[in-house]
Each structure stands twice: as structure tokens, then as C-alpha cells.
């Protein structure tokens, strides 16, 4: 195997939490409230069904082709040339998405805090940090997530408690004013983010307790949904329907925290925690690209590809959108279908073809 490290299914679930939560926690309240109104807290629950499907498909394909990633079993399922094309599609997709994540990171840091800092001065240090983590392997990324996520969650719940004095329960009422239809519409964009759970297929070959993968995958999806529900509830209780008018509602809400005119300006702490979570997210995508590219090229080691891929990611982070409004419009429209096609429909297609081939072989006997 190219990757020598081993992680547990528990570590896999922790690693996947920031992959979804680190970016959506900032924007998901604004998006869901726009479509679901007061019932936005319910939308992540519907969306999490896509995460469960992605986990099931990834684990089922791994059971059929143990020890292989999508880049490898695409060839086993579709044949050499079509499999190579499908593998290249996965690689280009993840390269593009990771470039977009870099741009989201840059836009948030520069737009909210470091307003006079050049874009590359923000992106390049993160590229180098993530490259170092990826170079050292999956085990390093997983252990980093194990340290970061508990801290991130504790601070997030603490911030929610400190905002209680600014919350109004009336902002949530009346519930189900427009039935379930509104909350279902609000779940469309989060569904695309939950489809990222297919990334576990790049980790499954390196678990030492693979029989627990489904269990911990489900736990991770449930945890992600719970954090998204809480972020929506906090934003709604503080701002009500005005939540949809803010770019980063959670950060705006945290700026309201002021205790005795001394304990305030906590958004800087939130930024530090969020940047750490984003580091895990970028590293997971970066690792999947590097590992997958080495497997696609039939190399014995993925590490020589880490820095060249990092250079491409830095360029994509700069070139992927002309400005933030264009990026936001893309993320909440075209990108939704783009992510669902590659991370859900394509894997389901691979699974159906693999099962059909398996059934055909049995019938021939």
C-alpha cells in the first residue's frame, strides 16, 4: 500500500466532522433560513439522509473491493479506460473543490479580519501547513482532528450559552407555518455538503477496525447534523428571519457577546478555532487528491506529488472566482448539483454496476 499509517473508525468519524462543519457552520444558517424561514433548524436533519447514503455506498463498495480507493476500484468495475476516466473525474473534482475551500478560507479571513492582507499571504501559509500534514500521512491528519474537534465543539457550545440573554424564543414561532415543504427546500444546499462523506472511501482501506466503519460513519453524520441544527437555532433565536441577510450569521451573533464590558470581542477566538478546523478539511481533500493521483499514475509513493498539487491548489484558490459574490452565487446554485453528481450519483452508479457484474458472474456459474 502507498499509505503505511493506520487509523481507527472512531478517528475517521472525528476527521470527517470538520470536513463538513468547518465551512458550513458559518454560512448554513443564512442559506437555510432564506428558504426554510423559522423551520431552518429542521433542514440539516433532512439533509443528513444524503450523508447516510454516502456512508453506506462508500462502505458497500469497500466491502466489494477491500483495500482499494475509488480511483482503483473504478477500473475494476468499469474496465481500464472508462475506469481511468472516472478516476480522473474524481481527482479533478476534488482538486477543484479544495481550491474553492481555499478561496472560502481566504475570503472569510481577509473579508472579516485581515482586511488589508493580500490574498496569497493568507493562502500560501495554509498550503504549506496542509502540505506538511499530508506529506506525513493520514494518521497525522486524524490525530490532529482528534485534538482539534473537542476544543472546537466545547467553544461552540460555550458561545451558544453566552448568547442566551440575546435570544428570543418567539423567533422560532410559529413552527411548521408552511408545513414541511419549506424545511425540505432549505435542506437542498446542505445535502450537497453531506455528500462529502463519500471521502471516507479514501480512508476505509487504512482502518484497522473496518467492521466498525458504518457505525462510526453514522455517528459522524449525526454529530454533524446536530452541530448544524444548533447553529441554525442560535442564529434564529438571535436574529429571527433577518438571519438570511447576514453573510456569516454565527460570527455576527458572537459579536453580540459582552459581559460586564470586559468579556467581549470573542470572534477572534472563534476565527482561530475555525481556521484550525478548516486546516483539517483542506488536508483531507488534499490527501485524497495526492493519494488518488499516485494510484491513478501507478506510483509507489504519493509524497513527491504533494508540493506540486499544493501549488495547483494555491492557483485554483486564486482563480476559482473573480470575487466573493460570484463565489457565493456559485456555491449555492451550480455547485449543489455538481457535488451531488460526482459524490453521490457517480458512486451509486459504480455500486449498481459492480453488483450487476457480481450477479452476472454468479449466474454464469
C-alpha angles and dihedrals in degrees: 000000000000091000113061098182126095130207135182127249087246090057090047091056091049091048092053095051096075091041088071105020102045096071104022094053087072099046108021096086092054093048098044096044089053090063105021102036113192091357093062090112088069097052097078089055091058091042092053089070087075089054090054091050091049091051092048094048093047092049094045092051089048091052090053094044106026117194093020133108124215089267090060103037092046086071092046091052103037103026129253104298100034088042091053090051092050091047091050089050090055092048096048090045094053091043090054094045093049089050088054091050089053089052092048089051092050094046092051096046096043097036095047107029119001098043097165097044119111116245096242091051087064099039102045098058089050091049091052093046093049091044089056091051093046092047089056093052144242094304092062092050091048093049090049089054091049090058099039104043099060089050091047093050094045092052092045093053090044091054090050090053092049090055095056093101090059095049126103119196089204088074088072095051136131095032120207090013090158097029122246094310094086095051090047090054089048090056095060097087095042089051090068090053092050089053086071087080086087084080088082086078087076090054102041095081089059100051117111091202102042092159088072095051096099093047095051092040089058091046090052092050090049091049092050091049091049093053091048091049091050093048090051093048093048092049092046094048091051102038106013114199090347086078090089091061094063123082093210106019096175094054090046090051093050089055086066091066110109124151118184089337087281108077101061145103090065093154089091089062090048090051092052091051093044092050089052091052091048089053088060092047094050091045093054092052090042091051092049090051094048095045093043093048091052091050092046090052092042093239124161094225133028096202097088087060096053100086096041090051089048089055090052091048091052090052093046090049088057099040103037094090136011094224143347098269090055091048093049092049091051094047094053097042124023095018091061093063093036092058094043093052096050100035100036115016096041094049090045088051090051090049094050092048091047092051091046091052090047091051092047091053091051092050092050090058 
